[in-house]
Amino acid sequence: MNSDPARTGVLMAIAAQISIQLGLVVAIGLIDQIGSDGTAWLRLSLAGILLLVVVRPRPSAFTWRTFGMCVVLGCVSAAITLFFMASLDRLALGTATALEFLGPLVLAIMHGRGRHRYLWPALAAVGVVLLSEPFSGGIDPTGALLATAAGVCWALYILLTQRVGDEVAGVNGLAVSMPIAGLVACFFVDSAAFSKLTPEVLLIGLGMALLLPVLPYVLELLALRRLTTATFGILMSLEPAFALLVGFLLLDQNPGPVGVLGIIAVVAAGTGAARAGGREMAVPVEVG
């Protein structure tokens, strides 16, 4: 099993997570102006337009089956964004991200192999508990439910993205699924959000769309070509740590000593996952 593709996939997955957290910082600022649903719609719609213009997906790149997979992926992507943006209205960034990670964590356990199948997910689970601190009773139950729902959709997204990445050349699949996600999100936006769109809001939204989801979605798709589903799922345990650090540095959200222990646990789990190796069958990298 070649370790170079696996190492590249790990770096791509980490870069995607950093971009996601920076994009979420921008999104939190927009939520106060146009609401969580408006922010989700704006980010997905602008990202979809950017991908359509840049990639210009060709009909010949799809079969009816793969096109249908892209449609389903777009619906799942919209659900992740809508649920998670709504949870940020009620939870701190690190807490919401930690709860969202439960979906990929279950996926890692289901698809893992060998003696490490439960070790790294178990360590990551301890980190998630420490980050979310459910024993303190301070978590908004609705926010927790929304973040967990986003996690379920995230697990589905991992499976679908790997299938689309394997069967559709380059990022053509994303160039179809992302506009569909923006279209689906339109049906869940409060009409008042449209009246609050100003040139400044649109410009901020464009930057948000580049950071989240365009850049991380492309990086994740390419990473999934090099990593197993289990390895990628456990690597996502790093995301709560990045969220907590970004929240502390840019949003004045103090994780506290228990949160720091959670960071250590999830980083250790992610490091263990990074040593697990790449996918059994290499898939050629094609961009555009």
C-alpha positions as CSV (number, residue, x, y, z in Angstrom):
1,M,0.0,0.0,0.0
2,N,1.6,3.3,-1.1
3,S,2.1,5.7,1.8
4,D,2.6,8.8,-0.4
5,P,-1.0,9.1,-1.6
6,A,-2.1,8.5,2.0
7,R,0.1,11.3,3.3
8,T,-1.1,13.7,0.6
9,G,-4.7,12.8,1.5
10,V,-4.1,13.5,5.2
11,L,-2.7,16.9,4.4
12,M,-5.6,17.7,2.1
13,A,-8.1,16.7,4.8
14,I,-6.4,18.9,7.4
15,A,-6.2,21.9,5.0
16,A,-9.9,21.4,4.3
17,Q,-10.7,21.6,8.0
18,I,-8.8,24.8,8.5
19,S,-10.6,26.4,5.6
20,I,-13.9,25.2,7.0
21,Q,-13.3,26.9,10.4
22,L,-12.2,30.2,8.9
23,G,-15.3,30.1,6.7
24,L,-17.5,29.5,9.8
25,V,-16.1,32.5,11.5
26,V,-17.3,34.6,8.5
27,A,-20.6,32.7,8.6
28,I,-21.2,33.5,12.3
29,G,-20.9,37.2,11.5
30,L,-23.4,36.9,8.7
31,I,-26.0,35.0,10.8
32,D,-26.7,38.1,12.8
33,Q,-27.5,40.0,9.6
34,I,-29.4,37.5,7.4
35,G,-30.2,34.6,9.8
36,S,-28.8,31.0,9.8
37,D,-31.0,29.9,6.9
38,G,-30.0,32.9,4.8
39,T,-26.4,32.4,5.5
40,A,-26.6,28.7,4.5
41,W,-28.4,29.6,1.3
42,L,-26.0,32.4,0.4
43,R,-22.9,30.3,0.9
44,L,-24.3,27.3,-1.1
45,S,-25.7,29.4,-3.9
46,L,-22.5,31.5,-4.5
47,A,-20.4,28.3,-4.2
48,G,-22.6,26.6,-6.8
49,I,-22.3,29.6,-9.2
50,L,-18.5,29.7,-8.8
51,L,-18.2,26.0,-9.5
52,L,-20.5,26.1,-12.5
53,V,-18.5,29.0,-14.0
54,V,-15.0,27.6,-13.3
55,V,-15.6,23.9,-13.9
56,R,-18.3,24.0,-16.6
57,P,-19.3,20.3,-16.1
58,R,-19.8,18.4,-19.3
59,P,-22.9,16.2,-19.8
60,S,-20.6,13.5,-21.2
61,A,-18.9,13.2,-17.8
62,F,-22.1,11.7,-16.3
63,T,-24.4,8.8,-16.7
64,W,-28.0,8.9,-15.5
65,R,-26.9,7.0,-12.4
66,T,-23.9,9.2,-11.5
67,F,-26.0,12.3,-12.2
68,G,-28.6,11.0,-9.8
69,M,-25.9,10.4,-7.2
70,C,-24.8,14.1,-7.6
71,V,-28.4,15.2,-7.0
72,V,-28.6,13.2,-3.8
73,L,-25.2,14.6,-2.7
74,G,-26.5,18.1,-3.3
75,C,-29.5,17.5,-1.1
76,V,-27.4,16.0,1.7
77,S,-24.9,19.0,1.4
78,A,-27.8,21.4,1.8
79,A,-29.1,19.5,4.9
80,I,-25.6,19.6,6.5
81,T,-25.3,23.3,6.0
82,L,-28.9,24.2,7.1
83,F,-28.7,22.1,10.3
84,F,-25.2,23.2,11.3
85,M,-25.8,26.9,10.6
86,A,-28.9,26.7,12.8
87,S,-27.0,25.0,15.6
88,L,-24.4,27.8,15.6
89,D,-27.3,30.1,16.6
90,R,-27.5,28.2,19.9
91,L,-24.0,26.6,20.5
92,A,-20.4,27.6,20.6
93,L,-18.4,26.7,17.5
94,G,-16.3,24.1,19.2
95,T,-19.3,22.4,20.8
96,A,-21.4,22.3,17.7
97,T,-18.5,20.9,15.7
98,A,-17.8,18.3,18.3
99,L,-21.4,17.1,18.3
100,E,-21.5,17.1,14.5
101,F,-18.5,14.8,14.5
102,L,-20.6,12.0,16.0
103,G,-21.8,11.0,12.6
104,P,-18.3,10.4,11.0
105,L,-17.3,8.7,14.3
106,V,-20.0,6.1,14.0
107,L,-19.1,5.6,10.3
108,A,-15.5,5.0,11.3
109,I,-16.5,2.3,13.7
110,M,-18.7,0.6,11.1
111,H,-16.1,0.6,8.3
112,G,-12.9,0.2,10.3
113,R,-10.8,-3.0,10.3
114,G,-8.2,-4.7,12.5
115,R,-7.3,-4.1,16.1
116,H,-7.4,-0.3,15.8
117,R,-11.0,-0.4,14.6
118,Y,-12.3,0.8,18.0
119,L,-9.2,2.3,19.6
120,W,-9.0,5.5,17.7
121,P,-12.7,6.1,17.5
122,A,-13.0,5.4,21.2
123,L,-10.3,8.0,22.0
124,A,-11.9,10.5,19.6
125,A,-15.3,9.8,21.4
126,V,-13.7,10.7,24.7
127,G,-12.4,14.0,23.2
128,V,-15.9,14.8,21.8
129,V,-17.4,14.3,25.3
130,L,-14.8,16.5,26.9
131,L,-15.3,19.2,24.2
132,S,-19.1,19.2,24.4
133,E,-19.2,18.8,28.3
134,P,-22.7,17.2,28.4
135,F,-22.3,16.6,32.1
136,S,-22.3,20.3,32.8
137,G,-25.9,20.7,31.7
138,G,-25.1,23.8,29.8
139,I,-25.9,22.7,26.2
140,D,-29.0,24.0,24.5
141,P,-31.0,20.8,23.7
142,T,-32.3,22.1,20.4
143,G,-28.8,23.2,19.3
144,A,-27.5,19.8,20.2
145,L,-30.2,18.1,18.2
146,L,-29.4,20.2,15.2
147,A,-25.7,19.6,15.4
148,T,-26.3,15.9,15.7
149,A,-28.6,15.9,12.7
150,A,-25.8,17.6,10.8
151,G,-23.5,14.8,11.9
152,V,-25.8,12.1,10.5
153,C,-25.9,14.0,7.1
154,W,-22.1,14.3,7.3
155,A,-21.7,10.6,7.5
156,L,-23.9,10.2,4.4
157,Y,-21.9,12.9,2.7
158,I,-18.6,11.0,3.3
159,L,-20.0,7.9,1.6
160,L,-21.6,9.8,-1.3
161,T,-18.6,12.0,-1.9
162,Q,-16.3,9.0,-2.2
163,R,-18.6,7.3,-4.6
164,V,-19.0,10.5,-6.7
165,G,-15.2,11.1,-6.6
166,D,-14.5,7.5,-7.8
167,E,-17.0,7.6,-10.7
168,V,-17.1,11.2,-12.0
169,A,-13.9,12.8,-13.4
170,G,-12.4,15.7,-11.6
171,V,-14.7,18.0,-9.7
172,N,-17.5,17.7,-12.2
173,G,-19.6,16.0,-9.5
174,L,-19.2,19.0,-7.1
175,A,-20.0,21.4,-9.9
176,V,-23.4,19.7,-10.2
177,S,-24.1,18.9,-6.5
178,M,-23.3,22.3,-5.2
179,P,-25.8,24.3,-7.3
180,I,-28.4,21.7,-6.4
181,A,-27.6,22.3,-2.7
182,G,-28.1,26.0,-3.2
183,L,-31.4,25.4,-5.0
184,V,-32.6,23.1,-2.2
185,A,-31.7,25.6,0.5
186,C,-33.8,28.3,-1.3
187,F,-36.9,26.5,0.0
188,F,-35.9,26.9,3.6
189,V,-35.0,30.6,3.6
190,D,-37.0,33.2,5.4
191,S,-38.1,35.7,2.7
192,A,-36.8,38.6,5.0
193,A,-33.3,37.4,4.4
194,F,-33.5,38.4,0.7
195,S,-34.4,42.0,1.5
196,K,-31.2,42.3,3.6
197,L,-28.8,41.4,0.9
198,T,-26.5,44.4,0.2
199,P,-23.4,44.6,-1.9
200,E,-21.3,44.3,1.3
201,V,-23.2,41.2,2.4
202,L,-22.8,39.6,-1.0
203,L,-19.0,40.4,-1.0
204,I,-18.6,38.8,2.4
205,G,-20.7,35.9,1.2
206,L,-18.4,35.4,-1.8
207,G,-15.4,35.1,0.5
208,M,-17.3,32.7,2.7
209,A,-18.3,30.6,-0.3
210,L,-14.6,30.3,-1.3
211,L,-13.5,29.2,2.2
212,L,-16.6,27.1,2.8
213,P,-17.6,25.1,0.9
214,V,-15.7,25.4,-2.4
215,L,-12.1,24.9,-1.2
216,P,-12.7,22.3,1.5
217,Y,-15.2,20.3,-0.6
218,V,-12.7,20.0,-3.5
219,L,-9.9,19.1,-1.0
220,E,-12.1,16.5,0.7
221,L,-13.1,14.9,-2.6
222,L,-9.5,14.6,-3.6
223,A,-8.5,13.3,-0.1
224,L,-11.2,10.6,-0.3
225,R,-9.6,9.3,-3.4
226,R,-6.5,8.5,-1.4
227,L,-7.9,7.4,2.0
228,T,-10.2,4.7,3.2
229,T,-13.7,5.7,4.5
230,A,-12.7,4.8,8.0
231,T,-9.4,6.8,7.9
232,F,-11.1,9.8,6.6
233,G,-13.9,9.6,9.1
234,I,-11.5,9.4,12.0
235,L,-9.3,12.2,10.6
236,M,-12.4,14.4,11.0
237,S,-11.8,14.1,14.7
238,L,-9.3,16.9,14.2
239,E,-12.1,19.3,13.2
240,P,-13.5,19.9,16.8
241,A,-9.9,20.8,17.9
242,F,-9.5,23.3,15.0
243,A,-13.0,24.7,15.8
244,L,-12.1,25.2,19.5
245,L,-8.8,26.9,18.6
246,V,-10.4,29.2,16.0
247,G,-13.2,30.0,18.4
248,F,-10.7,30.9,21.1
249,L,-8.5,33.0,18.8
250,L,-11.1,34.8,16.7
251,L,-14.4,34.6,18.6
252,D,-13.2,34.9,22.2
253,Q,-14.8,31.5,23.1
254,N,-12.6,30.1,25.9
255,P,-12.5,26.3,25.9
256,G,-11.3,25.9,29.5
257,P,-9.1,23.1,30.9
258,V,-11.6,20.4,30.0
259,G,-11.8,21.6,26.4
260,V,-8.0,21.5,26.2
261,L,-8.1,17.9,27.3
262,G,-10.6,17.2,24.6
263,I,-8.3,18.8,22.0
264,I,-5.5,16.5,23.1
265,A,-7.7,13.5,22.8
266,V,-9.0,14.2,19.3
267,V,-5.6,15.3,18.0
268,A,-4.2,12.0,19.3
269,A,-7.0,10.1,17.6
270,G,-6.4,11.9,14.3
271,T,-2.7,11.2,14.5
272,G,-3.4,7.5,15.0
273,A,-5.8,7.6,12.0
274,A,-3.2,9.3,9.8
275,R,-0.9,6.2,10.3
276,A,-3.6,3.8,9.1
277,G,-2.7,4.2,5.4
278,G,-4.5,4.8,2.1
279,R,-7.1,3.2,0.0
280,E,-6.5,-0.3,-1.4
281,M,-7.0,0.8,-5.0
282,A,-5.6,4.1,-6.2
283,V,-7.8,6.4,-8.2
284,P,-6.1,8.7,-10.7
285,V,-6.3,12.4,-9.8
286,E,-8.1,14.5,-12.3
287,V,-8.9,18.2,-11.7
288,G,-11.2,19.9,-14.3
